[in-house]
């Protein structure tokens, strides 16, 4: 794993960061293999929108299937990844006073033609998600394959500020409460590992200066 200094500094400065050198190719490959095995074994389920009584399945809005990573039942690859995220969480707390005390991650698989319409990762009634993480797992991805992650301005959700191609091993972090975003439809199956660093106790709304 590469140093997290760039991640932390850029996340603090602008609220989001993209890095292609943080996750090594071997780990990316092993996580992709784990995801593919879970898919073959029927471990994925259709992802929904909302929570509790408001939870619905609507593939016109969100088209991915997901498989949650259980920290008690992980492979060598996901154990390595979770160990790294634990260290990253500690660094975020130490340097940014983020107050993070838990994390959750799942594999996500978008079939051809599917995406995820514009949304915020932090739910209106639950503000525990603070920092979103996406790691792209496909071994190859061309610009013509689509599936970009589009980030929008916190003050204007119609102003696109960055379009991120899901290239192999690319890592994205961003403020869950600030940045509306969407996943554009893809022309090949799009695989990623996605999750959130959380504060599961009452915290101040302040996290990272932007």
N, C-alpha and C positions, 0 to 999 in steps of 0.2 A: 504494500500500500504506500502511496505517495504521501507527502506531508499535507496536512490539512490547513496550513497557514493561509494559502490563497483562498480556500473555501471560506474560512472564518472572516478574513478581512473583507472580501467582496460581499459576502452576505451581510455583514455589518454596514457596509457603505451603501448598498443599493437594494437590499432586501431579497435578492436572488443571485444565483451564481450557477455557471455551467463549467464543468471541468471534464476533460478527456483523459487525464493522466492519473486520476486518483485510484481507480480500480484496475488491477492488473488483468491481463487477457486470460490467464488461467482461471482465475476466480469467475470472471464473466462467463467463460465457457462452461464451467462446472455448475453455475447457477442456471444457465440456459438448459443444461442437460437435466437438472433436477426438475425444472419447470416442465420440460417435455415429458418426463417420466410421470409426473403428477397428472398431466393432461391425458396421457395414455391410460392411466389407471382410474380415470373418471373422477378425479379429486376437485375439478373446477366446478363452479356454479355461476349462474347468470348474476351479474352485479345489478344492484338496484339503486334507487335514488330516495333520499330521505331516511328517517329513522323511526322505529316503533310503528305507531299507527299510521304514519304518513309514508311508510316504505312502499314503493311500487317498482315494478319491473316495466321498463319502457325502452326497448332497444332503439327507438327513433331518437331518444335523448342520450342514452348510454348503452353502448353495444358490447362492452367487454365482459368476459367471464373471469372469475378470480379464484385463487386458492390461497387461503391464509397460511402463514408460516407459524407453526406452533413451536415455541422455544423449547418445549419439553420433548419434541419429536422431530428433530432436525437432522439433516445430512451434514457431512463434513463441510460442504460448501456453505450452506446457510448458517451453520454454527460459526464459521469464520467470518461471514458477513455480519452476523449479529454481534459478535465480539467487537468488530470494528465500529459498528454503530454505537455500542455502549461507550467505547472510548470517545467517539465523536460527541456524544451527548455530554460527557463529562467536560470536554473542552469547551463546548458551547456554554455550559453553565459557568465554567470558570472565567471565561473571557468576556461573555456577553451578559452574564447574570440572568440567564434565560429561565431558570426555575423548572427545567424539564425533569420529569421523574418517571417517565415510561415511554414506550414506543410500540408501534404495531406495524406489521409489514405483510404484504401479500404479493403473489405473482399475479400479473394481469395479462390477458391474451385478447387482442382485438382481431376478429376475423376480417377478411377482405371486405372493404366497403363500410366498415363501422368506425365510429368515433365516439366522442363524449362532448356534448354541447357545453357552452360556457357556464361556469359555476365557480363557487368558492369552496375550498376544502373545509373551512371551519363552519359548522352548522350554527344557525341562528340561535338555537336553544341550548347548544353545548359548545363552549368556547375552549375546549381542552386541546384541540389540535393547534400547534403553534408553528411548526416547521415541516413542510412537505418535502419528501425525497422521492426521486425517480431515478432508477438505474436501467438503462436500455440493454437488452440481452441478445438481440438477434445477431448472428455471426456476420451478416452483411446487410447493408441498407443503402439504397441509392436515393438521390434527390427526387427521382421520379416515383418512388414508392410512397410518398406522402406521409401521413401519420404524424405530422409535426405537432409539438406542444406549443400553443400560442399563449403568451402571457400578455395581459392587458393592464393598463395603468390603474392604480388604486383609486385615483380621483376621477377617472373617466373610463368606464368599462368598454367603451367603443374604440378606445385608442390602443392599438396594438403596439407593444414596446419590444417584443422579441418573438421570433419564430424559431423553434429549436428542433432540428432534425434528429430522430431517434437513432443515432449512429451507435455501433457496437461499443459498449463500455462507457458511454457518455453518462455522466452523473449530473443531476439537477437538484438544487435545493432552493426553496423559496418560502416566504412567509405565508402560512396557511390563511391568515386572517386578512391579508392585504390584496393579493393578486388574483383577480378573476382569470380563468384560463380555460382552454378547451383543447381537445385532441381532435385533429382533423382526420377525416376518413383515410384509410390506408389501402394500398393496392397489393400488399402481401401481409400475411399474418404478422402482427406486431406483438412482441413479447417484452415485458418489463418486470421489474420489481419495484413496488410502490409502497409508500407508507408515511407515517407521521411521528414526529417527536411530540410528546404531549405533556401537559401539566394537569394532573388529575386531582388537584386540590385548588381551592380558590387562589387566584393570582392577580396581580395588577395587570391591566391591559398593556402596559408598556413592556416591550421586549427588546426590540432592536431599533435603533434610531434610523430613520429614513429621511 
